[in-house]
Amino acid sequence: MDMNMTRPDNATLLMLRDPAIAVVLPVVYSLVALVSIPGNLFSLWVLCRHIGPKTPSVIFMINLSVTDLMLASVLPFQIYYHCNGNHWVFGELLCNVVTVAFYANMYSSILTMTCISVDRFLGVVYPLASVAWRRRRYAVAACAGTWLLLLAALSPLARTDLTYTVHALGIVTCFDVLKSTMLPSVATWAVFLFTLFIVLFLIPFVVTVACYTATILTLLRTPEHPEGQGQRRRAVGLAAVVLLAFVTCFAPNNFVLLVHMVSRLFLGHSYYHVYKLTLCLSCLNNCLDPFVYYFASHEFQLRLRDYLGYGPLPADSLDTARRDSLFSARTLSARSVASAHADGPEAAGRPCFQRQESVF
């Protein structure tokens, strides 16, 4: 967004009239919607109906899938907006809803992926010590906490009129031009900006990289065992997909946002056209998230292959899948303790294997 001091700067006006951007943004958003909606609806159906929220990882994945569908539901408004020459016709309230949904999706995805990485790290590196913490109630609390943090951080957007009439072009923009009065001072703008960049992006990124690095190193140090190959393969695949999402989808947008806002606040320069293009990349994460579910849950892999007609993995079966999640003595011990301390009395009668087959 361009922060308006007196009027939009020339770079913003050029961006609003750029025919290439007017084509690229609707095309990318349309592709994301076409891939994301069926992909995440299928993922949510498998996660809720066939797997169930019985482990922290699955709860985090359900939260991620719901978040992606929330963004996909508002993309048609963005597509029409850009096809209509960046002219917003849906009113102030819907502009706020679409904008908050857009940014809530990106930062909720970042925080949820970080939660998944921490859960995976605790389950592999500290399986016994983490039993008391890796419960469904704490996963639900973590999801609720991330949403409270997001709503607090994005509250300036929710309570401000984000529409702006650009008289030079005869259009009304939605979040393309921000009024300088949205926040009371430059210092408040700086706090808002660095909260988005450091608290909601940089710290989660560092934590995620550290957790997956420690997880993979621990798995590599584990003695070779045929039943552990699947877990190791999925851990590496999951780390690769999550890091790809951070590097290609989240990092460009957040770094360009930082540069653009600092330049606009203190130097009078604008990189808004670059920021607008990187915003497209953040939406592509919606297409990558089903791969996160694929690598995070062996049962999800089996369900997907079954629906696509590929059958089970080579030399694989449900029993192998269950043993695969419990390949080491340390992990097996942790699962036994976890079963004894399951959430709620209804879990007492469930077999340990059934409870944990989707964890890794």
N, C-alpha and C positions, 0 to 999 in steps of 0.2 A: 504494500500500500504506500501511496505517497502522502506524507504528512503536509497538509496545506498550511502555509504561513499566511499568505494573502490570497493566492490562487494557485492552481496546479502549475508546476514548472513545465518547461518545453519538452523535457524527456517524457513526462507523463502524457502530455497532449499527443506527442508523436506515437507513443505506445497505444493510446486509445484509438488512433486512426490507422495503425499499422495493419495492412491487409493480411500479412503473413501470420501474425499473432491471432487475428480474427478467424483464421482457418485452423491453425495448429491446436489452439485450446479446445474448441468444440470437438475436433476429431479425437484428441487424446481422451477427453472426458467421456465421449461416447464409447470408445473402446473399453475404457475402464468399467463403465456401467454394464456393457454387454458381457464382459468376462466376470466381473465381480459379483453381480447379482446372482446368476445361477451357481457360480462356484461357492459362494458363501452360504447360499440357501441350502445347497447340498451338504456342505460342511456342517452347518448348524443342525440339519436333520440327523446326520450320522452321529454327531457329538451328543445330541440330546436324546435321541430315540434308541440308538444302538449301543452307545458306550455309556452315556450317563455321567453326571457330574460327581463321580466317585473319587476323583483324585484332584489335587491342586492344579496339576497341569491342564486337565480337561476343563476345569472351571476358568482358568485363564484363557484357554482357547475359545470357549464359548463367549467370553467377554470380548475377545478380539473379533470374532465373527459378527457379533451384534453391532459392534462399533463400525465395522466395514459396511454393513448393510445400512446403517444410519447415514453414512456419507453417500452411498450409492443412491439413496432415496432423494437426496437434494441435488444431485448432479444434473438432472434435467433442467432445473432452474438456472444453473450456471451455463449450461449449453445454450439455452434460449437467450440468456443475457448477452453472451458473446456473439451469437448469430444475429442478434438484433442491434449490432453496432455498439455494444457495451452500454445499452440503454436499459435501465432497470424499471420494470413496469409493475412489480409485485408488491410494492409498498415497503415501508420502513421495518415493520415487524418481521416479515419474511426474510428481508435482507439480513437482519440480525441472526435469525435462526439458521440460515444457510451458512453464514460466516462462522458462527460458533461451532456448528456441526463440522465444518471443514477443518478447523484447527483442532477441535476436540478429537477428531478422528486421528490426525497425525500424531498428536502428543499422547493420546490414549494408547495407540499402537506401540509407540516407543516405550512407554512405561509398562505395558503388558508384556512385551517381549523381554523387557528387563526382568520382570517377575518370573517369567518362564525360565530364563537363564539362571536366576538365583535358585529356583526350585530344583532345576537339573543339577546345579553345582552342589547343593546340599545333599541331594539323593545319592550322588556318586562319590563325592569327596568325604562327606561326613554323614554316612548313612545311619549310624547309630545315634550320634549326638543330635541329629536334626529330626528324629522321629516325632518329638513332642511338638515341633513347629510346622511340620509338613502335614497339616490337617485341612480339611475342607473349610472349616470355620475361619481359619486364618487367610485362606485364599480369597474367600468372599470378602473378608475385612480389607484385604489388600486392594481388591477391585473397587470397593466402595471408597477407600482412602484415595486412590488415584483419581477417581471422579470428583471427589471433593476438592482435591488439589487443583484439578483442571478448571473446575467451575470458578474457584477463587482467582486463579491466574488470568482466566479469560473474562472475568466479570466486567472489566472496562469496555469490552466489546459488546457485552450483552445489554448494558444499560445506556448505550450511546446510539444516537441516530447515525448509522453508517452510510446513509445515502447522501449524495452531494450533487448539486446541479452545476454542470459545467456549461456556462452560458456560451462560451466560445464555440462549443460543438453542438449545443442544443440537445444535450443528453443528461440523464440522471444516472450517476454511477453508484455501484454498490461495493463498498470497501476498496475501491480503487483510489479514492481520495479521502483521507482522514482529516477531520477538522482538528486544528491545533488545540482547541479547547476541550478535546476529549479527556485529557489529563491536565492538571493545573499548572505543571511546571516542567522544564526540561529534565530536572532531576527525577521527577516521577516517571517521565517517559523512559529515562535510562533504567530505572528499576524495573519497569514493565518489560523492556526489551531484554535485559539480562536475566530476568526470571524465566522468560521463554527459552533463551539460549542456554543458560547454564543449568538451571534446575530441571527443565523439562527435556533437554536434549543432551548436553555435554556430560553431565554426571551419569545419567542412565547409560549413555554410550560407553563410558569408561567402565562402569560396573559390568555391563554385558560382555565386553571384550575380555575382562579379567575372569569372569565366571566361566565362559566357554573355553578360554585358554587353560584354566586349571582343570576343567572337566576332561578335556581331550588329553592333557598330559597324564592325568590319573588313569584314564582308560588305556593309554599307550603303555603305561608302566605295569598294568595288570598282566600276569602271566597268560600266555596264549591259551585260549580255550575255545573250541568250536562253537559252543553255545553263546560265547560273548561277541562273536563277530557281528551279529545283527545289531546289538546295542551300540557297538563302536561305530558301525557304519551310519546308523541313524544319528548318533551324537555329532559326528563330523558333518553330515548333511544338514542337520538342523543349524549348527553353528554357521555353516556357509551361507544358508538362505537368510538367516537373521542379519549377518554381517553385510550381505549383499543389499538387503533392504536399508540398512543404516547408511551404507556408503553411496548407493545410487539414488535412494528415495529421500532420505531425511537430511543427510549432511549438506548437499548443495543448497537446498532451500534455506536451511537455518544459517549457514555461513553467509549466503548472499543477503538474507534478511538483516543480519548483524551489520554487514558492510554498508548496505543501503541506508539503514536507519541512522547509523553513526554519521555517514556522509551527509545525509539530509539534515540531521539535527545540528551538526557542528561545522560542516564545510559547504553546505548549500548545493551539493551535487546529488544526482539521483542515478541509481542503477535499477530503476523499477522494471524496465523492460526485461532485464536478465532475471530479476526476482519472479516476474510473472511466468516466465518459461520454466523456472525450477519448481514452481508451485505444481506444475503438471506432474513432475517426477514424484512428488510426495504422494500423489494419488495412485501411482503404479504399485505402491505397497499393497493395495487391496487385491491385486492380482497375484502377489507373492504369498499372501497369508495362507491360502490352502496348501501350499508346499510346506509351510511351517507345521500344519496339522499332520501332513503326510509323514514327515520325519520325526515328529514328536510322539506319535502314537502308532505302535505296530498294528493295533486293531483297526485304526483308521486306514492304514495301508491295505489290510486284508479286505475291508469293506469296499474300498475304492476299486481294487483289482477285481473283486467279485462282480461289482456293478458294470465294470467295463468289459467283462468277459475274459480277463486274463488268467483267472484262477489264482491259486496261492503262489507265493514266492517259491523259487526253486528250492527243493529239499526243505520245505517249510510246512508247518501245520500249526494249528492253534496251540497244541501242546508245546511245540518248539517255540512259538511266540511267547508262551508263558515262561518257559525255562530261560528264554533269551533275556527276559527282563531281570532274571535272578541268577545271572551266571556266576557271580562270585560269592564266596562264603560270607563276606562282609555284607553284601547287599541282601543275601538271603536272610541273615540274622536280623537285619534292619526291617525287612518285610514282616518277619514273624512278630517282632515287637510292635510294629505299626498295626498289625492285625489285632493284637491284644489291646491296643489303645485306640481303636477305631472311633470315629465320631458318631456317637449315638448308640443306643442299645441295639438298634436294628442291624448294626454291622457285626455284632458278636458272632452270629451264626454263619457269616460268609467265609468261604475259603480264602486263604491268604492270596493264592495265585489269582483268583478272579478279581480281587480288589486291586491288584498291582499290575495287571497285564498291560495297561496302557501308559504306565508311568514313563517308561523309557522307549 
